[in-house]
Amino acid sequence: FAADTPNGLVVPVIKNVDQKGIKQIAKELTDLSLQAREGKLKQTDMQGATFTISSLGGIGGSSFTPIVNAPEVAILGVCKSQIKPVWNGKEFTPRLMCPLSLSFDHRVIDGAAAARFTVHLGKLLSDVRRLIL
């Protein structure tokens, strides 16, 4: 993830995220964010990433195109969530919408696979209870 600090942007790494549950990831995210803001990250805390999540939502960003940090292969940009009208087939209903933008290295990731990833992520985020299971 990317963290905005008084000393500039840093990208701490949550290691082996595929082997962790949402609670453990959240705890490590909180711990690393605090270390980043206090300037206490070690070099090893910022090495070994393959994927970054960068959010401008907290400062009001409504859209952006994130750039992949080499040697990583992809980065997900998360923008500010907003209530928007969504057509459900009969009427417009208010839904919380969160714009996402995935940038990836085409030399490593096929575009169709990236599209399937964003569709799957959208489904997970549309019902966050799935993340806890």
N, C-alpha and C positions, 0 to 999 in steps of 0.2 A: 504494500500500500504506500501511497505517497503522503507525506506529512509536512504541512506548512509550519515552519518554526521561525522564531525571531532571527535565526541565522540563515534562513533560506529553506528551500525544499530538500527534504531527505527521503529516502525510500528504504525504510526498515523491512526486513523479510521475516515472515512467519514461516518457519521451516516445517516441512512434511505436513502441510495443511490437509492433504488428502487422507491422512491417518487420524485426523482430529475431529471432534464434535464441535458443534456451533458454540457451546459454552466455553470450551477451551480456546477456540479461536478468538472469541470475544475478549477473554481474559488477556491473552497474549497481545491482542491489538491494543487494549487499554494500557498494558504495561509498557509496550514499545512506544506508544504515543507519548506517554509521560516521560520516558527516557529521552525521546527525541526533543521534546519541548525544553527539557532541562539540560540538553547538550551532553547527555551521558551515554549515547550510543557508541558501541565499539565498532570497528571496521567489520568484524565478523557478523554483526547484527544487520549489515547492509549488503551481504553477499549471498549468492546462490539462488536468486529469484529467476523464475521463468515467466511469470505473469504478474502484472501490477494492476491494482484497482486505485483509480484516482478520482476523488470526488470534489466537485466545485459546488455541490448543493449547499453546503454549510455557509458559503459566502454569496449565495444567490445565483450561481452560474446556471443559465438555462440551456446552454448547448456549448459543446466544444469538441474538437477532434484531437484526442491525445496521441502523442508520438511514442512509439515503442522505444524503451530504454535497452539498447544493446548490452549484453547478449540475450536479453529476454526475447520471447517470441510473440507476446501479445500484451495489450493494455486495455482495460475497460474503464471508460469514462462514465461517471455517474453524475447526473445533474440534479437540480432542485426539483423535488416532488411538488406537484400542484394538483388540486382538484380540477378535473376537466369533464365536460359532458361526453359520454360514450353511448353510442347507439347500440341497444341490445336486441334489435329486431322489431321492437314495438315502440320504444320511446327512448329518449335520452335520459341516462341516469348519471349522477355524479360518481366519478371514480378517481381514486388517487393514482396519478400517473407519474412515473419516474423515467425521464429520458435516459437512455443508455447509448453509448457509442463504443464499438469494439474496433480497435486498430490491431492489425496482426501482420506478421511477416509471411508473405505468400510463398516464400521459398521453403517454409516449414509447415505452414497450415494451409490446407485447401479451403477456398472460399466457401464451398458448400458446407464443409464441416463447421466453419465459423458461423455460418448462418444458422445451422441446426443448434449450435451452442447457444446463440442469442435467443432463439425460440424457446429452448428448454429453460434457460434462465428466466425468461419472461413468465413462463408457466409457474416456475417455483416461486417467483416473487409475487405473483398474483394471489397466491395462497401461502403465506409465510409459515403456516402450520406444517407444511411439508418439510421445511428446513429443520425442524426439531425432531422429526422422525428418524 
